[in-house]
Amino acid sequence: MSEIHNDCSYCAEGELLSAFGIKICELPMSKLILFKEQSHPGRVIVACKKHVDDITELTAEERAQYIEDINKVAVCIHKTFNPDKINFGAYGDTMHHLHVHVVPKYKDGFEWGGVFAMNPHEKELTEAEYAEMIEKIKNNL
């Protein structure tokens, strides 16, 4: 879709991505990534396939498809994890690649009623638990 930037986690993938996430699959305009820190069960990132810094750099068609991808993921996360609410975060102060955090929130869970931490370093899973979570997500996409 666009050139690969070897210093960008979302473009290069590999070790850069594995520091914080696991690629689940690709959607028409994005890559779906499981965020390894799982204080919010089901937290994922929807990273644009095109290396842009901001949503305003996409064409109208690309932007519409990217939003559709985010919506498809949100529907999947609702179906898979039954959160009370989903928070969406599109930050980019230090990571100059368009991506949206999809963060399920639970009334009896971590950080309910507040803004989610970017990476609280509270809960990592085992490889088997990550694999099981990824399978559930894929089954509901």
PyMOL commands that place a pseudoatom at each C-alpha (Angstrom):
pseudoatom trace, name=CA, resn=MET, resi=1, chain=A, elem=C, hetatm=0, pos=[0.000, 0.000, 0.000]
pseudoatom trace, name=CA, resn=SER, resi=2, chain=A, elem=C, hetatm=0, pos=[2.869, 2.353, 0.783]
pseudoatom trace, name=CA, resn=GLU, resi=3, chain=A, elem=C, hetatm=0, pos=[6.583, 2.204, 1.250]
pseudoatom trace, name=CA, resn=ILE, resi=4, chain=A, elem=C, hetatm=0, pos=[7.905, 0.459, 4.332]
pseudoatom trace, name=CA, resn=HIS, resi=5, chain=A, elem=C, hetatm=0, pos=[9.673, 2.583, 6.911]
pseudoatom trace, name=CA, resn=ASN, resi=6, chain=A, elem=C, hetatm=0, pos=[12.183, 0.274, 8.595]
pseudoatom trace, name=CA, resn=ASP, resi=7, chain=A, elem=C, hetatm=0, pos=[12.237, 2.359, 11.779]
pseudoatom trace, name=CA, resn=CYS, resi=8, chain=A, elem=C, hetatm=0, pos=[8.435, 2.167, 12.189]
pseudoatom trace, name=CA, resn=SER, resi=9, chain=A, elem=C, hetatm=0, pos=[7.016, -0.681, 14.311]
pseudoatom trace, name=CA, resn=TYR, resi=10, chain=A, elem=C, hetatm=0, pos=[3.830, -0.871, 12.255]
pseudoatom trace, name=CA, resn=CYS, resi=11, chain=A, elem=C, hetatm=0, pos=[5.602, -0.887, 8.888]
pseudoatom trace, name=CA, resn=ALA, resi=12, chain=A, elem=C, hetatm=0, pos=[8.607, -3.071, 9.686]
pseudoatom trace, name=CA, resn=GLU, resi=13, chain=A, elem=C, hetatm=0, pos=[6.804, -5.349, 12.158]
pseudoatom trace, name=CA, resn=GLY, resi=14, chain=A, elem=C, hetatm=0, pos=[9.306, -7.941, 13.469]
pseudoatom trace, name=CA, resn=GLU, resi=15, chain=A, elem=C, hetatm=0, pos=[11.173, -7.082, 16.659]
pseudoatom trace, name=CA, resn=LEU, resi=16, chain=A, elem=C, hetatm=0, pos=[9.939, -3.490, 16.727]
pseudoatom trace, name=CA, resn=LEU, resi=17, chain=A, elem=C, hetatm=0, pos=[6.322, -4.623, 16.821]
pseudoatom trace, name=CA, resn=SER, resi=18, chain=A, elem=C, hetatm=0, pos=[6.882, -7.605, 19.097]
pseudoatom trace, name=CA, resn=ALA, resi=19, chain=A, elem=C, hetatm=0, pos=[8.128, -5.261, 21.817]
pseudoatom trace, name=CA, resn=PHE, resi=20, chain=A, elem=C, hetatm=0, pos=[4.488, -4.315, 22.501]
pseudoatom trace, name=CA, resn=GLY, resi=21, chain=A, elem=C, hetatm=0, pos=[2.159, -6.217, 20.186]
pseudoatom trace, name=CA, resn=ILE, resi=22, chain=A, elem=C, hetatm=0, pos=[1.298, -9.302, 18.177]
pseudoatom trace, name=CA, resn=LYS, resi=23, chain=A, elem=C, hetatm=0, pos=[-0.084, -8.980, 14.653]
pseudoatom trace, name=CA, resn=ILE, resi=24, chain=A, elem=C, hetatm=0, pos=[-3.447, -10.724, 14.418]
pseudoatom trace, name=CA, resn=CYS, resi=25, chain=A, elem=C, hetatm=0, pos=[-4.330, -10.128, 10.770]
pseudoatom trace, name=CA, resn=GLU, resi=26, chain=A, elem=C, hetatm=0, pos=[-4.741, -7.557, 8.036]
pseudoatom trace, name=CA, resn=LEU, resi=27, chain=A, elem=C, hetatm=0, pos=[-7.958, -5.798, 7.126]
pseudoatom trace, name=CA, resn=PRO, resi=28, chain=A, elem=C, hetatm=0, pos=[-8.514, -3.805, 3.911]
pseudoatom trace, name=CA, resn=MET, resi=29, chain=A, elem=C, hetatm=0, pos=[-6.863, -0.590, 5.196]
pseudoatom trace, name=CA, resn=SER, resi=30, chain=A, elem=C, hetatm=0, pos=[-5.216, -1.695, 8.424]
pseudoatom trace, name=CA, resn=LYS, resi=31, chain=A, elem=C, hetatm=0, pos=[-3.263, -4.195, 10.475]
pseudoatom trace, name=CA, resn=LEU, resi=32, chain=A, elem=C, hetatm=0, pos=[-4.919, -5.521, 13.618]
pseudoatom trace, name=CA, resn=ILE, resi=33, chain=A, elem=C, hetatm=0, pos=[-2.511, -5.906, 16.517]
pseudoatom trace, name=CA, resn=LEU, resi=34, chain=A, elem=C, hetatm=0, pos=[-3.086, -7.399, 19.941]
pseudoatom trace, name=CA, resn=PHE, resi=35, chain=A, elem=C, hetatm=0, pos=[-1.574, -5.106, 22.553]
pseudoatom trace, name=CA, resn=LYS, resi=36, chain=A, elem=C, hetatm=0, pos=[0.535, -7.336, 24.801]
pseudoatom trace, name=CA, resn=GLU, resi=37, chain=A, elem=C, hetatm=0, pos=[-0.297, -5.367, 27.935]
pseudoatom trace, name=CA, resn=GLN, resi=38, chain=A, elem=C, hetatm=0, pos=[-3.757, -6.719, 28.750]
pseudoatom trace, name=CA, resn=SER, resi=39, chain=A, elem=C, hetatm=0, pos=[-4.977, -4.797, 31.821]
pseudoatom trace, name=CA, resn=HIS, resi=40, chain=A, elem=C, hetatm=0, pos=[-7.994, -4.165, 29.581]
pseudoatom trace, name=CA, resn=PRO, resi=41, chain=A, elem=C, hetatm=0, pos=[-8.850, -7.652, 28.253]
pseudoatom trace, name=CA, resn=GLY, resi=42, chain=A, elem=C, hetatm=0, pos=[-9.150, -7.483, 24.481]
pseudoatom trace, name=CA, resn=ARG, resi=43, chain=A, elem=C, hetatm=0, pos=[-7.156, -4.292, 23.933]
pseudoatom trace, name=CA, resn=VAL, resi=44, chain=A, elem=C, hetatm=0, pos=[-5.975, -4.027, 20.347]
pseudoatom trace, name=CA, resn=ILE, resi=45, chain=A, elem=C, hetatm=0, pos=[-4.468, -1.499, 17.960]
pseudoatom trace, name=CA, resn=VAL, resi=46, chain=A, elem=C, hetatm=0, pos=[-5.775, -0.792, 14.463]
pseudoatom trace, name=CA, resn=ALA, resi=47, chain=A, elem=C, hetatm=0, pos=[-2.758, 0.508, 12.526]
pseudoatom trace, name=CA, resn=CYS, resi=48, chain=A, elem=C, hetatm=0, pos=[-3.216, 2.008, 9.083]
pseudoatom trace, name=CA, resn=LYS, resi=49, chain=A, elem=C, hetatm=0, pos=[-1.447, 0.044, 6.343]
pseudoatom trace, name=CA, resn=LYS, resi=50, chain=A, elem=C, hetatm=0, pos=[-0.353, 3.302, 4.758]
pseudoatom trace, name=CA, resn=HIS, resi=51, chain=A, elem=C, hetatm=0, pos=[2.488, 5.080, 6.551]
pseudoatom trace, name=CA, resn=VAL, resi=52, chain=A, elem=C, hetatm=0, pos=[0.922, 8.444, 7.332]
pseudoatom trace, name=CA, resn=ASP, resi=53, chain=A, elem=C, hetatm=0, pos=[1.176, 10.604, 10.425]
pseudoatom trace, name=CA, resn=ASP, resi=54, chain=A, elem=C, hetatm=0, pos=[-2.431, 11.748, 10.526]
pseudoatom trace, name=CA, resn=ILE, resi=55, chain=A, elem=C, hetatm=0, pos=[-5.869, 10.700, 9.272]
pseudoatom trace, name=CA, resn=THR, resi=56, chain=A, elem=C, hetatm=0, pos=[-6.015, 13.908, 7.206]
pseudoatom trace, name=CA, resn=GLU, resi=57, chain=A, elem=C, hetatm=0, pos=[-3.282, 12.483, 4.966]
pseudoatom trace, name=CA, resn=LEU, resi=58, chain=A, elem=C, hetatm=0, pos=[-5.564, 9.705, 3.695]
pseudoatom trace, name=CA, resn=THR, resi=59, chain=A, elem=C, hetatm=0, pos=[-7.794, 10.089, 0.672]
pseudoatom trace, name=CA, resn=ALA, resi=60, chain=A, elem=C, hetatm=0, pos=[-11.533, 10.167, 1.342]
pseudoatom trace, name=CA, resn=GLU, resi=61, chain=A, elem=C, hetatm=0, pos=[-11.802, 6.533, 0.230]
pseudoatom trace, name=CA, resn=GLU, resi=62, chain=A, elem=C, hetatm=0, pos=[-8.859, 5.403, 2.368]
pseudoatom trace, name=CA, resn=ARG, resi=63, chain=A, elem=C, hetatm=0, pos=[-10.221, 7.286, 5.376]
pseudoatom trace, name=CA, resn=ALA, resi=64, chain=A, elem=C, hetatm=0, pos=[-13.675, 5.741, 4.959]
pseudoatom trace, name=CA, resn=GLN, resi=65, chain=A, elem=C, hetatm=0, pos=[-12.174, 2.253, 4.734]
pseudoatom trace, name=CA, resn=TYR, resi=66, chain=A, elem=C, hetatm=0, pos=[-9.926, 2.859, 7.759]
pseudoatom trace, name=CA, resn=ILE, resi=67, chain=A, elem=C, hetatm=0, pos=[-12.943, 3.942, 9.828]
pseudoatom trace, name=CA, resn=GLU, resi=68, chain=A, elem=C, hetatm=0, pos=[-14.825, 0.844, 8.608]
pseudoatom trace, name=CA, resn=ASP, resi=69, chain=A, elem=C, hetatm=0, pos=[-11.902, -1.314, 9.738]
pseudoatom trace, name=CA, resn=ILE, resi=70, chain=A, elem=C, hetatm=0, pos=[-11.957, 0.321, 13.183]
pseudoatom trace, name=CA, resn=ASN, resi=71, chain=A, elem=C, hetatm=0, pos=[-15.707, -0.224, 13.415]
pseudoatom trace, name=CA, resn=LYS, resi=72, chain=A, elem=C, hetatm=0, pos=[-15.376, -3.881, 12.388]
pseudoatom trace, name=CA, resn=VAL, resi=73, chain=A, elem=C, hetatm=0, pos=[-12.780, -4.373, 15.127]
pseudoatom trace, name=CA, resn=ALA, resi=74, chain=A, elem=C, hetatm=0, pos=[-14.957, -2.609, 17.722]
pseudoatom trace, name=CA, resn=VAL, resi=75, chain=A, elem=C, hetatm=0, pos=[-17.923, -4.853, 16.839]
pseudoatom trace, name=CA, resn=CYS, resi=76, chain=A, elem=C, hetatm=0, pos=[-15.637, -7.874, 17.163]
pseudoatom trace, name=CA, resn=ILE, resi=77, chain=A, elem=C, hetatm=0, pos=[-14.294, -6.732, 20.551]
pseudoatom trace, name=CA, resn=HIS, resi=78, chain=A, elem=C, hetatm=0, pos=[-17.848, -6.170, 21.842]
pseudoatom trace, name=CA, resn=LYS, resi=79, chain=A, elem=C, hetatm=0, pos=[-18.859, -9.644, 20.660]
pseudoatom trace, name=CA, resn=THR, resi=80, chain=A, elem=C, hetatm=0, pos=[-15.726, -11.353, 21.978]
pseudoatom trace, name=CA, resn=PHE, resi=81, chain=A, elem=C, hetatm=0, pos=[-15.206, -9.658, 25.351]
pseudoatom trace, name=CA, resn=ASN, resi=82, chain=A, elem=C, hetatm=0, pos=[-18.540, -7.979, 26.237]
pseudoatom trace, name=CA, resn=PRO, resi=83, chain=A, elem=C, hetatm=0, pos=[-17.035, -4.771, 27.639]
pseudoatom trace, name=CA, resn=ASP, resi=84, chain=A, elem=C, hetatm=0, pos=[-19.226, -2.104, 29.217]
pseudoatom trace, name=CA, resn=LYS, resi=85, chain=A, elem=C, hetatm=0, pos=[-17.615, 0.526, 26.973]
pseudoatom trace, name=CA, resn=ILE, resi=86, chain=A, elem=C, hetatm=0, pos=[-14.845, 0.860, 24.424]
pseudoatom trace, name=CA, resn=ASN, resi=87, chain=A, elem=C, hetatm=0, pos=[-12.434, 3.777, 24.512]
pseudoatom trace, name=CA, resn=PHE, resi=88, chain=A, elem=C, hetatm=0, pos=[-10.710, 4.825, 21.292]
pseudoatom trace, name=CA, resn=GLY, resi=89, chain=A, elem=C, hetatm=0, pos=[-7.385, 6.604, 21.372]
pseudoatom trace, name=CA, resn=ALA, resi=90, chain=A, elem=C, hetatm=0, pos=[-5.530, 8.077, 18.430]
pseudoatom trace, name=CA, resn=TYR, resi=91, chain=A, elem=C, hetatm=0, pos=[-2.322, 9.542, 19.748]
pseudoatom trace, name=CA, resn=GLY, resi=92, chain=A, elem=C, hetatm=0, pos=[0.851, 10.069, 17.824]
pseudoatom trace, name=CA, resn=ASP, resi=93, chain=A, elem=C, hetatm=0, pos=[3.198, 12.362, 19.643]
pseudoatom trace, name=CA, resn=THR, resi=94, chain=A, elem=C, hetatm=0, pos=[6.057, 9.883, 19.468]
pseudoatom trace, name=CA, resn=MET, resi=95, chain=A, elem=C, hetatm=0, pos=[4.821, 7.191, 17.034]
pseudoatom trace, name=CA, resn=HIS, resi=96, chain=A, elem=C, hetatm=0, pos=[4.382, 8.916, 13.692]
pseudoatom trace, name=CA, resn=HIS, resi=97, chain=A, elem=C, hetatm=0, pos=[2.192, 6.256, 12.100]
pseudoatom trace, name=CA, resn=LEU, resi=98, chain=A, elem=C, hetatm=0, pos=[-1.601, 6.502, 12.156]
pseudoatom trace, name=CA, resn=HIS, resi=99, chain=A, elem=C, hetatm=0, pos=[-3.021, 3.993, 14.619]
pseudoatom trace, name=CA, resn=VAL, resi=100, chain=A, elem=C, hetatm=0, pos=[-6.009, 3.764, 16.955]
pseudoatom trace, name=CA, resn=HIS, resi=101, chain=A, elem=C, hetatm=0, pos=[-6.045, 2.015, 20.312]
pseudoatom trace, name=CA, resn=VAL, resi=102, chain=A, elem=C, hetatm=0, pos=[-9.311, 0.107, 20.840]
pseudoatom trace, name=CA, resn=VAL, resi=103, chain=A, elem=C, hetatm=0, pos=[-9.558, -0.308, 24.601]
pseudoatom trace, name=CA, resn=PRO, resi=104, chain=A, elem=C, hetatm=0, pos=[-12.392, -2.327, 26.155]
pseudoatom trace, name=CA, resn=LYS, resi=105, chain=A, elem=C, hetatm=0, pos=[-13.389, -0.954, 29.577]
pseudoatom trace, name=CA, resn=TYR, resi=106, chain=A, elem=C, hetatm=0, pos=[-15.224, -2.877, 32.285]
pseudoatom trace, name=CA, resn=LYS, resi=107, chain=A, elem=C, hetatm=0, pos=[-17.193, -1.318, 35.173]
pseudoatom trace, name=CA, resn=ASP, resi=108, chain=A, elem=C, hetatm=0, pos=[-15.506, -3.603, 37.684]
pseudoatom trace, name=CA, resn=GLY, resi=109, chain=A, elem=C, hetatm=0, pos=[-12.145, -3.424, 35.931]
pseudoatom trace, name=CA, resn=PHE, resi=110, chain=A, elem=C, hetatm=0, pos=[-8.899, -1.537, 35.671]
pseudoatom trace, name=CA, resn=GLU, resi=111, chain=A, elem=C, hetatm=0, pos=[-9.184, 2.263, 35.196]
pseudoatom trace, name=CA, resn=TRP, resi=112, chain=A, elem=C, hetatm=0, pos=[-13.000, 2.354, 34.884]
pseudoatom trace, name=CA, resn=GLY, resi=113, chain=A, elem=C, hetatm=0, pos=[-14.145, 5.972, 34.795]
pseudoatom trace, name=CA, resn=GLY, resi=114, chain=A, elem=C, hetatm=0, pos=[-10.784, 7.355, 33.758]
pseudoatom trace, name=CA, resn=VAL, resi=115, chain=A, elem=C, hetatm=0, pos=[-8.558, 7.730, 30.757]
pseudoatom trace, name=CA, resn=PHE, resi=116, chain=A, elem=C, hetatm=0, pos=[-6.655, 4.553, 29.934]
pseudoatom trace, name=CA, resn=ALA, resi=117, chain=A, elem=C, hetatm=0, pos=[-2.902, 4.506, 30.470]
pseudoatom trace, name=CA, resn=MET, resi=118, chain=A, elem=C, hetatm=0, pos=[-0.826, 4.172, 27.323]
pseudoatom trace, name=CA, resn=ASN, resi=119, chain=A, elem=C, hetatm=0, pos=[1.121, 1.224, 28.742]
pseudoatom trace, name=CA, resn=PRO, resi=120, chain=A, elem=C, hetatm=0, pos=[0.550, 0.587, 32.447]
pseudoatom trace, name=CA, resn=HIS, resi=121, chain=A, elem=C, hetatm=0, pos=[2.828, -2.491, 32.511]
pseudoatom trace, name=CA, resn=GLU, resi=122, chain=A, elem=C, hetatm=0, pos=[0.350, -4.269, 34.792]
pseudoatom trace, name=CA, resn=LYS, resi=123, chain=A, elem=C, hetatm=0, pos=[-0.648, -7.472, 33.010]
pseudoatom trace, name=CA, resn=GLU, resi=124, chain=A, elem=C, hetatm=0, pos=[1.212, -9.610, 30.494]
pseudoatom trace, name=CA, resn=LEU, resi=125, chain=A, elem=C, hetatm=0, pos=[-0.118, -12.999, 29.357]
pseudoatom trace, name=CA, resn=THR, resi=126, chain=A, elem=C, hetatm=0, pos=[1.509, -16.310, 28.537]
pseudoatom trace, name=CA, resn=GLU, resi=127, chain=A, elem=C, hetatm=0, pos=[2.100, -17.258, 24.910]
pseudoatom trace, name=CA, resn=ALA, resi=128, chain=A, elem=C, hetatm=0, pos=[-0.796, -19.749, 25.192]
pseudoatom trace, name=CA, resn=GLU, resi=129, chain=A, elem=C, hetatm=0, pos=[-3.116, -17.051, 26.564]
pseudoatom trace, name=CA, resn=TYR, resi=130, chain=A, elem=C, hetatm=0, pos=[-2.169, -14.656, 23.744]
pseudoatom trace, name=CA, resn=ALA, resi=131, chain=A, elem=C, hetatm=0, pos=[-2.799, -17.410, 21.181]
pseudoatom trace, name=CA, resn=GLU, resi=132, chain=A, elem=C, hetatm=0, pos=[-6.196, -18.202, 22.690]
pseudoatom trace, name=CA, resn=MET, resi=133, chain=A, elem=C, hetatm=0, pos=[-7.193, -14.530, 22.718]
pseudoatom trace, name=CA, resn=ILE, resi=134, chain=A, elem=C, hetatm=0, pos=[-6.077, -14.059, 19.097]
pseudoatom trace, name=CA, resn=GLU, resi=135, chain=A, elem=C, hetatm=0, pos=[-8.084, -17.118, 18.031]
pseudoatom trace, name=CA, resn=LYS, resi=136, chain=A, elem=C, hetatm=0, pos=[-11.231, -15.760, 19.716]
pseudoatom trace, name=CA, resn=ILE, resi=137, chain=A, elem=C, hetatm=0, pos=[-10.772, -12.399, 18.007]
pseudoatom trace, name=CA, resn=LYS, resi=138, chain=A, elem=C, hetatm=0, pos=[-10.229, -14.011, 14.591]
pseudoatom trace, name=CA, resn=ASN, resi=139, chain=A, elem=C, hetatm=0, pos=[-13.345, -16.148, 15.052]
pseudoatom trace, name=CA, resn=ASN, resi=140, chain=A, elem=C, hetatm=0, pos=[-15.465, -13.030, 15.646]
pseudoatom trace, name=CA, resn=LEU, resi=141, chain=A, elem=C, hetatm=0, pos=[-14.044, -10.757, 12.937]
for i in range(1, 141): cmd.bond("trace and resi %d" % i, "trace and resi %d" % (i + 1))
show_as sticks, trace
zoom trace
